[in-house]
Amino acid sequence: MTTRNPLRGVRVLQGSYHEIGLQLGATMGGLQVPEPDAQALAFSKACESVAAGIYPPILEKVEGMIEEGKLSERDFRAFFYARHLSPQMGCTNLAVLPQHAASGSLTVGVNYDWYYYSQEWREMREIRPHGALPSLQVTHHWAGSPDGINGAGLGVFLSVLPREEPVGPGLGWHLVTDILLDTCHNVEEACEFVKSAPHLGAFNYLITDAADRAVVAEALPGGVTIREPDGGFILATNHLAGREVPEDELSPQDSRRLRRSLERYKRATGVLGDLDRPIDEAAIRSLLADHEAPICRGNHDPVEGDASFDNVFGTIWSLIARPADRMLDVAWGHPCRSEYQTHVLC
């Protein structure tokens, strides 16, 4: 059964993959799943075959979710395996290398940006699958988690890239992060998996490990590029750093998204690069709370009935991760006005 840890506010899911699926499905009864057409069904079956070939236990978890959530098997399987709509672009993710960190070990900072309506679904999950690595995950999602760290000290932190159409069947982001956290021990293993897997969508994966290494895997349907740190830190927002699409080739909406991503990237690079002392967690927290770009995004006091983008979309959590310690400090909401709470994967 699903349990909640009253001391840490963590939802604990453990057991076989099927049992974990049952535990997830217990809270999914109201999930609205679109009805797929014939083309979507065929594509989803191909994507399911890809997942089965890469990591079969995932299928057992999906069956558990369907069973306990009393979901339409046909509709949910299509939704789970083949959904590839790009969400609105947000998030600012960074890692400071040990030689530039005051602590002497790699430190990660993340702001996760999403629609405010999802705040009631945010939670910490401690997941302990039989035969796989345990992990501590931060999410607002019915199945997957965009941010997490596992028992080997591997960390994965997600930010979306501009939408690209799939070039064939592949894995959605939630499958990628699940498999990384369940199976990979270090950056090398994670990069090998990300490069070998076919991807449905376009995402930046900031990947870190307990040996103080960090990379960004720029995963597109057409291929993966691994980007290394530069100048003592590495950043990921919502564009391909150094490979930006010219604005005149973009729609007005996508052009605005690119400018916002570039502004956050430039601001974070400037702040981290200008510090004349080792970067401590106070400096990282201050940067995550920054309103100049802004990095701490969205209308902090939303106006009821106002559907404008910044009134409905902003930072819904912030976190500091210390991979070597298997530790996440999480602030729910805007970090400029929220307290961080420490969670350790034991």
C-alpha positions in Angstrom: 0.0 0.0 0.0 1.0 3.7 -0.5 2.2 5.2 2.7 3.1 8.8 3.7 6.1 9.6 5.9 4.6 12.2 8.3 8.1 13.5 9.4 9.3 14.3 5.9 6.1 14.7 3.9 7.2 12.1 1.4 4.9 9.6 -0.4 6.6 6.2 -0.2 6.0 3.7 -3.0 7.7 0.3 -2.8 7.5 -3.3 -4.0 7.4 -4.9 -7.5 6.8 -2.7 -10.5 3.3 -3.9 -10.7 2.7 -3.1 -7.0 4.2 0.4 -7.5 1.8 0.8 -10.5 -1.1 -0.1 -8.2 0.0 2.5 -5.7 0.2 5.2 -8.4 -3.1 4.1 -9.9 -4.8 4.6 -6.5 -4.7 8.4 -7.0 -5.4 8.4 -10.8 -9.1 7.6 -10.9 -10.0 11.1 -12.1 -7.3 11.3 -14.8 -8.8 12.7 -18.0 -7.4 10.6 -20.9 -8.1 11.5 -24.5 -9.5 8.9 -26.9 -6.9 8.0 -29.5 -7.6 7.6 -33.2 -6.4 4.7 -35.2 -3.2 6.4 -36.1 -2.4 7.2 -32.5 -3.2 3.7 -31.4 -0.8 2.2 -34.0 1.9 4.6 -33.0 1.5 4.0 -29.3 1.8 0.2 -29.8 5.1 0.8 -31.6 6.3 3.0 -28.7 5.2 0.4 -26.2 7.3 -2.2 -28.1 10.3 0.1 -27.9 9.8 0.5 -24.1 9.4 -3.3 -23.8 12.6 -3.9 -25.6 14.6 -1.4 -23.5 13.2 -1.9 -20.0 10.3 -4.5 -19.7 9.5 -3.8 -16.0 8.0 -0.4 -17.1 5.1 -2.4 -18.7 4.3 -4.0 -15.4 4.0 -0.6 -13.7 1.6 0.6 -16.4 -0.6 -2.4 -16.0 -0.8 -1.7 -12.3 -1.8 1.9 -12.9 -4.6 0.8 -15.3 -5.8 -1.8 -12.9 -6.0 0.3 -9.7 -7.0 3.5 -11.5 -9.8 1.7 -13.4 -8.6 3.4 -16.5 -9.4 2.5 -20.1 -6.6 0.1 -21.1 -6.6 1.2 -24.7 -6.8 4.9 -24.1 -4.3 5.0 -21.2 -1.7 2.9 -22.9 -1.8 5.3 -25.9 -1.6 8.3 -23.6 1.3 6.9 -21.5 3.5 5.5 -24.3 2.9 8.0 -27.2 2.0 11.4 -25.7 4.6 13.8 -27.1 3.1 17.3 -26.9 5.7 19.8 -25.7 4.6 21.7 -22.6 5.1 25.4 -22.1 8.8 26.1 -21.7 10.2 26.9 -18.3 12.8 25.8 -15.8 16.3 26.9 -15.0 18.8 24.2 -14.0 22.4 24.5 -13.1 25.3 22.6 -11.5 28.4 24.2 -9.9 31.5 22.0 -10.1 33.4 21.2 -6.9 36.4 23.4 -7.6 34.0 26.4 -7.7 31.7 25.3 -4.9 32.3 26.5 -1.3 31.3 23.0 -0.1 34.0 21.3 -2.3 31.4 19.1 -3.9 29.1 19.5 -6.8 25.9 21.4 -6.1 22.8 21.6 -8.2 20.2 24.3 -8.3 16.8 24.0 -10.0 13.7 26.1 -10.6 10.8 24.1 -12.1 8.3 26.2 -13.9 4.8 25.0 -14.7 1.1 25.9 -14.5 0.0 27.1 -11.1 -3.1 24.8 -11.2 -0.9 21.8 -10.8 0.4 22.9 -7.4 -2.0 20.7 -5.5 -0.5 17.7 -7.2 3.1 18.4 -6.2 4.8 15.8 -4.1 8.0 14.2 -3.0 8.1 10.5 -3.9 10.5 7.9 -2.4 10.4 5.0 -4.8 11.9 1.6 -4.0 11.3 -0.9 -6.8 12.4 -4.5 -6.3 15.5 -5.1 -8.2 16.2 -1.5 -9.1 17.8 1.6 -7.5 15.7 3.6 -5.0 15.2 7.2 -5.7 13.8 10.5 -4.3 11.7 12.4 -6.8 10.0 15.7 -7.1 6.9 15.8 -9.3 3.5 17.2 -10.2 2.9 14.4 -12.7 0.5 11.5 -12.6 3.3 9.0 -13.5 6.7 10.4 -14.1 9.0 12.8 -12.2 11.0 15.6 -13.9 13.6 15.9 -11.1 15.2 13.3 -8.9 18.2 11.6 -7.4 18.8 7.9 -6.8 20.6 5.7 -4.3 23.8 5.7 -6.4 23.9 9.5 -6.3 22.8 10.0 -9.9 20.7 13.1 -10.4 18.4 13.9 -13.3 16.8 17.4 -13.8 14.5 18.2 -16.8 13.9 21.2 -18.9 11.9 21.2 -22.2 13.2 22.3 -25.6 11.1 23.7 -28.5 8.8 21.0 -29.9 10.1 18.7 -32.6 8.0 16.0 -34.3 9.0 12.4 -33.6 11.0 10.7 -36.3 9.6 7.3 -35.2 8.5 5.5 -32.1 10.4 6.2 -29.0 10.4 7.0 -25.2 8.6 10.0 -23.6 10.5 12.1 -21.1 8.8 10.3 -18.1 10.1 7.0 -19.3 13.6 8.4 -19.8 13.8 9.8 -16.3 12.3 6.6 -14.7 14.8 4.4 -16.4 17.7 6.6 -15.7 16.8 6.8 -12.0 16.0 3.1 -11.7 19.1 1.7 -13.5 22.0 4.2 -13.8 24.8 4.7 -11.3 26.8 7.5 -12.9 27.0 10.0 -15.7 28.7 7.6 -18.1 25.9 5.0 -17.8 23.3 7.7 -18.0 24.8 9.2 -21.2 25.1 5.8 -22.8 21.4 5.2 -22.2 20.2 8.6 -23.3 22.3 8.4 -26.5 21.1 4.9 -27.3 17.4 5.5 -26.7 15.0 6.9 -29.3 13.3 10.0 -28.0 9.8 11.2 -28.8 10.3 14.8 -27.7 13.0 17.4 -27.3 14.4 17.9 -23.8 17.5 19.0 -21.9 18.5 16.5 -19.2 20.9 17.9 -16.6 22.6 14.7 -15.4 24.9 14.7 -12.3 26.5 12.0 -10.1 28.1 11.3 -6.8 31.6 11.6 -8.3 30.9 15.3 -8.9 30.4 15.1 -12.6 27.7 17.0 -14.6 26.6 17.2 -18.2 23.6 18.3 -20.1 22.2 15.7 -22.5 20.4 17.6 -25.3 18.0 14.9 -26.5 16.1 15.5 -29.7 14.1 13.0 -31.8 16.9 13.1 -34.4 19.8 12.6 -32.0 21.5 13.4 -28.7 24.4 15.9 -28.0 26.2 15.8 -24.7 27.3 19.2 -23.5 30.1 19.5 -20.9 30.6 22.2 -18.2 32.3 25.5 -19.1 33.8 27.9 -16.6 33.1 25.9 -13.5 29.4 25.4 -14.0 26.8 24.1 -16.5 23.4 25.5 -17.2 20.2 24.4 -19.0 17.1 26.4 -19.8 15.0 26.0 -22.8 17.2 26.3 -25.8 20.3 24.6 -27.3 23.1 26.7 -26.0 25.2 27.9 -28.9 22.8 26.4 -31.5 19.9 28.8 -31.1 17.4 29.1 -34.0 17.3 32.6 -35.5 14.3 34.5 -34.3 13.2 35.3 -37.8 12.6 31.6 -38.4 10.3 31.3 -35.4 6.7 32.2 -34.7 6.0 35.2 -32.5 5.2 32.9 -29.6 8.3 30.8 -30.0 10.4 33.9 -30.5 9.2 35.2 -27.1 9.9 31.8 -25.5 13.5 31.9 -26.9 14.1 35.4 -25.6 12.9 34.4 -22.2 15.1 31.3 -22.1 18.1 33.3 -23.3 17.5 36.0 -20.7 17.5 33.4 -17.9 20.6 31.7 -19.2 22.5 35.0 -19.6 21.5 36.2 -16.1 22.5 32.9 -14.5 25.8 32.8 -16.4 26.6 36.4 -15.5 25.9 36.0 -11.8 27.8 32.7 -11.4 30.7 34.0 -13.6 31.0 37.3 -11.7 31.3 35.9 -8.2 34.8 36.4 -6.9 34.6 33.7 -4.2 33.6 30.1 -4.1 29.9 29.7 -4.8 27.9 28.6 -1.7 24.4 27.5 -1.4 23.3 30.9 -0.3 24.5 32.3 -3.6 22.6 29.6 -5.5 19.4 30.2 -3.6 19.7 33.9 -4.2 20.1 33.3 -7.9 17.0 31.0 -8.0 15.0 33.7 -6.3 16.2 36.3 -8.8 13.6 38.5 -10.4 15.7 40.3 -13.0 15.5 37.8 -15.8 13.3 36.6 -14.1 14.5 33.2 -12.9 11.9 33.1 -10.2 9.0 33.3 -12.6 5.4 34.2 -12.8 2.9 36.5 -11.0 3.5 35.8 -7.4 0.0 36.9 -6.4 -2.1 35.7 -9.3 -5.2 37.7 -10.1 -8.4 35.6 -10.2 -9.8 35.4 -13.6 -6.7 36.7 -15.4 -5.7 34.0 -17.9 -2.5 35.8 -19.2 0.5 33.6 -19.3 2.5 35.0 -16.4 -0.6 34.9 -14.2 -1.1 31.2 -14.7 2.4 29.9 -15.2 5.5 30.3 -13.0 8.0 28.6 -10.6 6.1 25.9 -8.7 9.2 24.5 -6.9 12.8 25.1 -6.4 15.5 22.7 -5.2 19.1 22.4 -4.2 20.7 18.9 -4.7 23.9 17.5 -3.3 24.4 14.2 -5.3 27.2 12.9 -3.1 24.9 13.1 -0.1 21.8 11.8 -1.8 20.1 15.0 -0.6 17.5 17.4 -1.9 16.4 20.7 -0.3 13.0 21.6 -1.8 11.0 24.8 -1.6 7.4 24.5 -2.7 6.4 27.6 -4.8 8.5 30.7 -5.5 11.9 30.4 -3.8 11.9 34.1 -3.0 9.2 33.5 -0.4 9.4 29.8 0.4 11.5 27.9 2.9 13.6 24.9 1.8 13.2 21.6 3.5 15.9 18.9 3.5 15.1 15.4 2.3 17.8 12.6 2.4 17.5 9.3 0.6 18.7 6.7 3.2 
